[in-house]
Amino acid sequence: MEDKTQKLNLKREVGLVGAVSLIGGTMIGSGIFMSPQTVLYTIGSPGASLVVWACCGLLVILAAFCYAELGTIITESGGEYIYILKTSGPVVAFMLIFSSVLFVRPAGVAGISLSFAQYVVAPFYPDCPPPVLVVKCVAAAAIVVLATVNCLNVRFAMSVQVFFMVAKVLALAVIIIGGVVMLIRGHTENFEDSFENTNLGINPIGIAFYQGLWSYDGWNNLNYVTEELKRPEVNLPRAVVIAISLVTGLYLLVNVSYLTVMTPKELMSSSAVAVTWGNKVLGSWGWIMSVAAALSAFGSLNGTFFSGGRVCFVAAREGHMPDILAMAHVHRLTPSPALIFTTVVSLLVLIPGDFQSIVNFFSFTAWFFYGITLSGLLYLKIKKPELPRPYKVPIILPILVIIVAIFLVLAPIIDDPQIEYLYVTLFILSGAIVYVPFIHYKLCPGLLTKLTVFLQLFLEVAPAEKNL
């Protein structure tokens, strides 16, 4: 048994197609069906909203290139967590994992599941908003189903991801073709004076970027599963270029289609923009867009789960979370305890969840840590140039992305201070206070050891080694 335990690790089962589907399939989720109206409302004009979408895509691809270099220098799974641990030290890494596991990841799961549920129940309530309880019950059911899929089999979870990736690209293609047909027929009136009424304040630009970047979230998902990726030094940068270029192009064309079919006022007042588009272009077949948006969110939720469980798993392996979360199922080789834990926290966040506030605070916290992660890449470039790098980016790229990250974190606070941002900041910093007694001095009660042994037997799991 000792010998078997020593050799237990996660398998490399994610190829290039799976990698592209994991990035693209998580990015194309609920955002493109939920955020366009908020981006347009915040920034004030159709032309400026398209500029925001293009800039979000450019920013994400630059950041992803930087992450590709980090992923080929530090070949362990865990994304930002493992990079910060290796460059900024255990305290900052624990602050990330503390806020990520208890807020950022569950908030992402809750936000996507809520939008999935809204599209699923919308056809049953054509004349009124659906009851909040019904929406949250459907969202909770989706979370539980995908948690089960991810616990059972890695290959099956990736097959689900590829299937939904294809479905959502086809759905976006329908929207794009519909828009092109309307443009050919001469419906260009919404693009006249397209930059009129643009809001150029710091806060509107910051919030518009938050909403746009929410739609691009998932660009860094592959870095969470580096140990399960085949030939990461080749497939990581390649998947990043293919997936993010594809998504950026699709998002721009979809927004052009929305603005061709709807006036800015109609778009801003829509609660489900894809359904409004479907009703205007497809008529009685408009319900298809509701189904497409639900499928899209479901696929994105699967990708978020797949990577989110790995963050928890890697943090536990480094001693920053309870030992049980660093174990994998002895037969299925999935990090099932970490996935179950993520599920439970996500369901708790879902109870008081509100989509718009989840997006803003999620983006604020995420970009705070993206900035710290890329500072780590600068440190490695300057102080440790001798490290092997199968893939390199010019030093100007991380510098540019860090400047944008600082702007995104500070802009909404400086221009329109809200007490909630202070609460989120205090929550992040509280991770350092928790670190001292429980991680540094290891003040863990003996009961936790007994609970770990019980759960290990109950869940049929064992400690997993690094897969380098």
ZISULJO-V174705 format. One line per field, one symbol per residue. ss: DSSP state (H for helix, E for strand, L for the rest). psi: psi as a letter, one per 30 degrees, with the letter a starting at -180 (. if undefined). Layout:
# ZISULJO-V174705
ss->???
psi->???
This chain:
# ZISULJO-V174705
ss->LHHHHHLLLLLLLELHHHHHHHHHHHHLLLHHHHLHHHHHHHHLLHHHHHHHHHHHHHHHHHHHHHHHHHHHHLLLLLLHHHHHHHHLLHHHHHHHHHHHHHHHHHHHHHHHHHHHHHHHHHLLLLLLLLLHHHHHHHHHHHHHHHHHHHHHLHHHHHHHHHHHHHHHHHHHHHHHHHHHHHHHLLLLHHHLLLLLLLLLLHHHHHHHHHHHHHHHLLLLHHHHHHHHELLHHHHHHHHHHHHHHHHHHHHHHHHHHHHHHLLHHHHHHLLLHHHHHHHHHLHHHLHHHHHHHHHHHHHHHHHHHHHHHHHHHHHHHLLLLLHHHHEEELLLLLLHHHHHHHHHHHHHHHHHLLHHHHHHHHHHHHHHHHHHHHHHHHHHHHHLLLLLLLLLLLHHHHHHHHHHHHHHHHHHHHHLLLHHHHHHHHHHHHHHHHHHHHHHLLLLLHHHHHHHHHHHHHHLEEELLLLL
psi->eeeeeegklkljgjaeeeeeeeeefeeibfeffefeeeeeeeffkeeeeeeeeeeeeeeeeeeeeeeeeeffejgllfbeeeeeefefleeeeeeeeeeeefeeeeeeeeeeeeeeeeeefeffifflkkkeeeeeeeeeeeeeeeeeeffekeeeeeeeeeefeeeeeeeeeeeeeeeeeeeefgigffgkhfgkgkjgleeeeeeeeeeefeffkffgefffhefgkkiefefeeeeeeeeeeeeeeeeeeeeeeefeekleeeeefkfjeeeeeeeeefbfgffeeeeeeeeeeeeeeeeeeeeeeeeeeeeeeggflkeffgllkfefhkieeeeeeeeeeeeeeeegkkeeeeeeeeeeeefefeeeefeeeeeeeefhffkkjfkklkffeeeeeeeeeeeeefefeeeikkfeeeeeeeeeffeeeeeeefeefhiklfeeeeeeeeeeeefhllkklki.
